Amino acid sequence: MSKQLLILQTRNSIVYYAKMRLGSLLLICILTGSCKKSNIATDISVIPVVNMVGKYEVLNISEYASSISYIPLETTEHVLIREIEHIRYEREKIIFYNNVQFNSSCMVFNSEGRYLYNLGKKGQGPEEYLHIINISTINDSIFLHTTRPAKIRIYHSDGHLIDVIPADSVPDGYILYNIWFLTSHFYLADVVKMSVRNSISSYPRAILLKEENKRLTPYTEYPYVYLEKEAPGFSSYEAATMYRFNDQIRAYKAINDTIFTVGADLEMKKAFVFDFGKYRASTKWMFEIPATTNRNPIYIWPLNIMESSNYLFIEFFFGIHAPERFEYIKKFSDGYESIWTDYRVFGLFDKRTGKLKLMNQPVKKKMGFKNDLDCGPVIWPSYISTNDELVSFIQPEEFMEYYDNIANPSAELMEIANKIELDDNPIVIITKLK
């Protein structure tokens, strides 16, 4: 009798056969469940989106975090923050940058919220830049990817400039959309092609750059997907979402279903795969997004991904499947306003179990975890530190909206509410994961 037929038999038949042919060791294995059945094996690197559409729940932050702390950023007439575009928190340094109306700046505060210094400034001098693309930190080094032209500026955590490395050795018509330090002398970058009308078009590659003679030059390419031909013009959906996780760089493009990773061995591998099933958009449809999104947004894909030791924090575009979508007014830097629809759904993927949880809004029009630790603001990370801290921020006015609705505020919340003004700088929130 074959093993395949045995699996289809009843428990009694299996036990009987085990006693007769394989002895008591196999019997114990079957009864205790210590033998693995290949037909029910689960790949925990697969994110089962298709199975979870329609299943949503409010998640309490207390299930995943042990504490929350608040850091009001120092406000003076010389330290006024109009906007935070990206934030980092490492080695008790709060680092953020913004590009408000092309006025780029990068500020550094300590863990108590006191302003320390700016990293560089806007301009065209040796220590100046015009636009910041991203920030990453490694130990005591801070890496700024700046453009016009593309360069990597390396600072010490005390604020002084260590080095400036040009990164402009790419073919005409292409730009390095994102550059991340990977390992000694190597950087990983996303590449996009610029059309004559300055719109992004398809170039589905990541490129490995090597530092040689104080310049970053192409070393090898990694294909995400192969297309029949490059698209004539596209949108920012073609640009990769990239982030550092431990000693690796993760990379994801919306035209794919895979989160890739590159480590010290310089090989690109699959880290996680999204199972979108019938909700997966075809490459052809993705290239037609500008004409179709508002008419019939029927597909699902990630807009942003962050990662801790145990979880992926995923911001999905859910289209018409979003159960709590809402309209809002979007304001542009030139003063123009328009009505947009928020189609997002947030999700938490457990890397240890392979389970995905899709989240309802704990507060209307607020996405993230219900803050049942101190009844304060809804929690969702803008950054995850190497110490597994969820880092986010909130404007004083919004903080006070939460505070005014708390029946018994904690001593920390009460202290902050009593000392901030509505036009102060933002408040940084640090949530420590368990």
Steps between C-alpha positions, in 0.01 A plus 500: 500500500645843402545792739255702294228246560584478868434873546149450369414223747333537837697547822436137601636369171811713533558385858448136403738522209754681717490221757541232239764654278680788669476420868424709800725795409288596201183450705623748762595745226149489352313527831710791629493688172878527490516383138448780250247455222629652179150556363420760769839672511475881508755745362511769768672741261179526295274790601143367445318818398238324286383292797453800729304745283173567683644403841591805707551568868616770738843411642601623847856627530530332843511161327821596324668777699611546860524879527438835333697821558462852361773746403389859425757652263656825617341809349684830461485785249795337320370142523160489336388182326240543233485137399666163562541292187709213636623428852767276652579416863828325575752522782283755682507736205180618326577579137249626247488679170251676278489656156226758550471705181848378406643648820686190617624470856617225733485558876633295790362500857600299806279249680358774723390707200774762520620637165862410425589599143414490131671265260617723216275761344335595175734636236760400242817521708726209607292429812163598351226322310176576317280199574506204744380158383557290811693456825650185645716443806767240572663507844638856537460590133209682337456465123312764301409427139471841335435594139577766238746339453471163679738463791536306824593725791637318803482672839617396843224488758653812660410693185829546316530403133724198439480456125309586182479231233363584152248248365435630151655224288179375339390514135342820371125511559514286816516601864579321823171539682622355831848414627559297816829406662521120496843389616860614472541685165162382367168682467166381365295737286170511316515618140226679310494640149394855426303567184524820297193623691675438834267218601635179647494199271575134548849376567445195723844474652687551820864584452797424723750783521860467609703779652826536310727802497247706697220439250207257479496307174269217379623156604210268408124505437215303653181457295173517691285391209548475125263703286450457129603861451550815702193713553482843330411678823390406848452611858680464831351151543799382298742637761601243760424508870838434664603475864771356719436196717798399713789459254279463193316732263143408408351610168145481370329632185125513453525321165630197690362280774837444670706676765860441399803521727871552442755424772875482546529221241373753241236259370138605451258250654131478580416596858117503485237444233154658494218266401249743351310235307220657299584842645843515332531770236657408168806690385295641213239636741765650727638700208153639439447617860464873423198427279332227704563540874217739575257318272536141614767437767439125529852379576714489813869575552729633776572871514753477782674226698691510830656212688587409858656180632164319505262700280440673171294819529329544163301789362281362220312672222170308515287684245130418514572220750597750772216472756553846655611718211436870537544830317739772606635828370856485372695824505791561264801727549369749244179547700284283274251268676308198373283221643664157516382161621705302751490136389757370748486203735781426746623149566726318746685189379655267759824366355509218754158353419430621145171657613371832369255722689318782320404791718188707557538863601498533882393862461304623199740605223802400714690188396723290720487333842253595768702658778368312802824555696432865588191579285711747302553534123450215255835327441653424161873521423664747266826318574611188692832525681760227526384458864146410387348838586210635301578866429223742407410864554196719551426870481408673833151586378419136422658387828267733691198363312581156642585639843171686536312171460695299759307453824803428718820605318831360616748720681723514189215605272389762752852643527534532123154656460585763764825613338438496123348773284294428189760659272794307652709248312371141467505241777696181428342175626721200585317166542712211623403161354498197726 
